[in-house]
Amino acid sequence: MVRLGLIGCGRIGRVHADSITVHPRAELARVVDPFESSAREVGEKFAAPWSTDVEAVIDDPAIDAVVVASPTPTHVDLLIRAVRTGKAVLCEKPIDLDIARVDACSAEIGALTDRVMLGFNRRFDPSFADIRSRVEAGEIGTLEQLTIISRDPAPPPATYVATSGGLFRDMTIHDFDMARFFLGDVVEVSASGANLVSSEIAEAGDIDTAVVVLRGAGGALCSITNSRRAAFGYDQRLEAFGARGMLTAGNQLPTSVRFSGADSTEVAPPYHNFFLDRYTPAYRAELDAFVTGVEPGSTFSPGFADGRAALVLADAANESLRTGASVKVGP
Ligand SMILES: NC(=O)c1ccc[n+]([C@@H]2O[C@H](COP(=O)([O-])OP(=O)(O)OC[C@H]3O[C@@H](n4cnc5c(N)ncnc54)[C@H](O)[C@@H]3O)[C@@H](O)[C@H]2O)c1
């Protein structure tokens, strides 16, 4: 049994608590959140001891590994403290909004970065993972173009946008990681952005609509299309195009029920509304990979370096947006 502590009992913390509870080899040993009501609610719901004190997880030698699901500015400090006590860490994305802090963290913990897994859950989505395996197996020949469409159902509140770090570091970061999952190293980034959805987002100085083009080191191109709004629900699609064919993953519906009648047929319910529903299998598979990787000597994927690389691409996209030029990215 791997004994896990959960730090942060908000939206994504609850998802991880659920994944831990249903995992056959994991035990939710303790949950912590500075807000007592959140800690108590999650502790009681998932039958785990709860506390408002982070040290109750960090300093407990009986806890093997930690899931850091607190707000982004707390990640670096918590993961440093956790790996120093010998614990493995599943850290939510992004590691931090500031690449200098990420590098300082890496310098401080050195080889212990190997004990950190990054919460890029979409790598574990069964459809995306299947496409990736089949591309790797050569089923469509050499990969030439990757198309990622990622649109949220509705804009987040202005208060969220203000501290989010901007669309590229908050939202597109998942797509940058997905691009790297398929393309490997990316050498060039070109980004365009617009404010077409929300005046509040514009007032906060951020964009709500973007198209980013990436060039992989092997020559393949990737386009990422983002919007903070999709009238029909959470829009998550992927297409891999190669010399010998194409693999695509479309949107998913909560059920496979279809209506057929005299006036219309195939009227489907709306798509999943957001990540909590759409990516449940991915979050569970991600947790399974983390639990499996906790054993000493094993490595985590995606790891700390993947978290850093996605942030580098987000920063390059911001630079491209600002300058109107494409930005070369080093190794
Ligand atoms: N991988 C994904 O799909 C995904 C989805 C959503 C959020 N996230 C990431 O997860 C993190 C949390 O996001 P969220 O949407 O769950 O936020 P949230 O605000 O819903 O939850 C954060 C929780 O952390 C608690 N908290 C605040 N300071 C803390 C501290 N110092 N120590 C411990 N807990 C603390 C808060 O009280 C809150 O309950 C962010 O970094 C976000 O980028 C990832």
The ligand as an ORCA input file, in Angstrom:
! r2SCAN-3c Opt
* xyz 0 1
  N      -4.468     19.206    -14.032
  C      -5.628     19.819    -14.123
  O      -6.490     19.450    -14.912
  C      -5.919     20.980    -13.206
  C      -7.234     21.459    -13.113
  C      -7.497     22.510    -12.234
  C      -6.479     23.064    -11.482
  N      -5.201     22.606    -11.625
  C      -4.100     23.196    -10.835
  O      -4.285     22.756     -9.490
  C      -3.952     23.803     -8.573
  C      -5.169     24.087     -7.698
  O      -6.231     24.531     -8.525
  P      -7.767     24.410     -8.067
  O      -8.557     24.798     -9.247
  O      -8.031     23.094     -7.410
  O      -7.821     25.587     -6.969
  P      -8.822     25.744     -5.755
  O      -8.732     27.173     -5.351
  O     -10.140     25.147     -6.074
  O      -8.171     24.840     -4.616
  C      -6.957     25.142     -3.982
  C      -7.059     24.684     -2.520
  O      -5.781     24.858     -1.917
  C      -5.974     25.431     -0.622
  N      -4.745     26.122     -0.223
  C      -4.455     27.445     -0.317
  N      -3.204     27.677      0.168
  C      -2.713     26.480      0.550
  C      -1.489     26.070      1.137
  N      -0.517     26.947      1.395
  N      -1.332     24.767      1.419
  C      -2.309     23.882      1.140
  N      -3.481     24.204      0.596
  C      -3.691     25.497      0.302
  C      -7.179     26.321     -0.774
  O      -7.790     26.576      0.484
  C      -8.051     25.508     -1.724
  O      -8.912     24.628     -1.015
  C      -3.497     24.985     -9.428
  O      -2.092     24.961     -9.505
  C      -4.100     24.716    -10.791
  O      -3.321     25.264    -11.850
  C      -4.923     21.575    -12.456
*
